[in-house]
């Protein structure tokens, strides 16, 4: 297992080199993964939840595909994940108690009907609906498949490592695309050069999740010096590249996920285990300080100004969220004016342009649901907020529960549901997880 893990790390580093040298290989990569995944799922008839591993891998490589031009369209991964979840249901059925997420899907229908009725000739209604609803639909389908599905904690770790391996590819590619951060960082705004030429917000989001993945792998699954070294190096590299995107949302989310994990681990530990946590806390803090100090040196101190919400000259910016406050404000006004049915799914961008002169898509899924779906949006959000916690009362061994929930909640507040990651990770909170304690020590 240790050897195969290191080989997988090396293979994913080589994929980054190959795509950097021959960019067209990114499209081959995009075709091969779902094709091989489909073959494996059909051959094994999803007896070990293979669809979760395939979907997780696709969630992990989505940003890399977009960054390197391998994505066939923006919804490619979300649609693929939906298809694999449906295939999983065919082979492995789903819980009848998951009806709450069928209700969530029904709640979206009035907004679709309003949008079709209200759209003007200048609006591509199909594109607007797919852009805004693919995320919520992906979340609902993933949730229906994963609702109370029994799984071992070690199997859950394999699932999040399936997300993690393509993140290694993304990180290596970023080093190849931009070897010297010093040469391209001139201000405190989000930086496309350090983000592989792609949206820093989405790159930061997936790397933030990567920070959590490799931290968990380091403290929970590194039993040898070789594994400790490998995962420690991966954690440092992913953290560094995440920070230098200058997009704060994903990195802050990753740090909060780690805090949530440590909190649950501490509560779950025996008295003897709790005594060891002091060392874990100290090592975690020292590693964080070291990464931050190196990043500060590489960016000439600009990273501190970015997180302090200052410009390169040290002046405090009026806008704390990069223009998102204005968009949220317009969405809340639209909700107040249309509280029952909303303005229609996908109509937010058009309405903002007509009423407020702002041509910008929403970055906040909560305010978007309110403005576009009205009262139905409130009901939908209540389902999403409350359901995981109801299940958690009988699912206390799900050590990643809080971390996954926080990732979903924070990500939809700064990056909406542009990628499949928040939808898939939200559904992971619904799994029924058991920590298997071996009867005798392993050799």
C-alpha positions, 0 to 999 in steps of 0.5 A: 500500500505504501509503495502503491501510494508513492507510485500514484503520487509520482504518476500524477506528477508525471501527468502534470509534466506531460500536459504541460509539454503537450497540452492536447493530452489534457483532453485525452485525460478528460476522456480516459478517466470517465471511460476507465471509470465506467468500465470498472463500475460496470465490471464490478457492478458497483459492489464496493461503491466504485462510483464514489471513487470515480466521481471523487477523482473527477471532482479532483481533476475538474479545475486542472481540466479547466486550467489546461483546456481539457474541459469539453464544457463548464458542466462536463464534470458535474454532468459526469458525476450525476451520471455516475451517481445514477449508475450507482443507484441502478446497481446499488439502489438508494435509501427511501429516506432520501426523499427529502432531496427529491423534494429539494429537486421539486422545489427548483421547478417553480423557479425554472417555470418563472425563468422560462416565462420571464426571459427576454429575447437577449437571454439564452435561457437554456444556458442560464438554467444549466449554469445556475442549476447544474450545481444544485441538481448535482448536489441533490443526486449525489445526496440521494445516492450517499444518504445513510449509505454505510461505509468504513472510515478507511474507505472514506479516506480512499474517496478523499484521496481520489480527490487528492491525487489530481490535486497533486497534478494541479499543484505540480502544473502550477509550479511548471506554469509559474516557477517564480512567484516573485516575478509575477506578484505586483499587487494584492489582487487575486493573481491569474499568473500564479493560478495557472492562467485560470480563475484564482477563486476556483484554484484556491477552492480546490487547493484549500480542499487539498490542504485538508486532504493531505493534512488528514493523510499526514496525521491519520494515515502516515505510519512510516517515516517515508509516508510522513515525509511524502505527505508532509511535502505534499501538504507544504507544496499544496498550501504554498500554491494555494496561498499565492493564488491571492484568493483567500476563500479556499485557503481560509476554508481549508484551515477551518476544515483542519480546525474542525477535524482536530476538534472532532478527533480530540473529542473522539480520542481516549484520555491517552490519545488526548494527551498526544494532541498537544504535540499535534497542535504544536507541529501543526502551528509550526508548519503553518507558521513556516509555510506562511513565513516562506510565502511572505518572503516570496511575495515581498510581504504582499500576502499579509496585506492581501489577508489584511484587506489592504492594497500594495501601498498598505491602504485598507480597501473599502470592499472586503469581498472583492465586489461580492457585497454589491452582488449580494446586496442586489440579490437581497433587494430582488428577493424583497421585491419578489419574495414568493416565487423569486425572479426565476432560476438563472435570471439574476445576471439579467436582472442585475444588468437591467435594474442596477447596471451590473453585469456579474454572475452570483458568487453566493449560492445562498443569496442567489437561491433567495433572489431567484427562487424566493420562498421556495429557495428558503425551503430548499436552503433549510433542507440543505442546512438541517438534514446533515445534522439530523443524520449526524446524531446517529453518525458520530464516527463520521470524523470528517463530518464538520470539515465537509459541512464547513467546506460546502457552506463556506465555498457556496458563499464565495465561489457559488457552485461553479465546480462539482466540489461543493456538491459532492463534498456536501453529500459526503456528510450524509454517509453512515461512517464506521471507524473499524477498530482491528481486533489484533495489531496489524503486522 
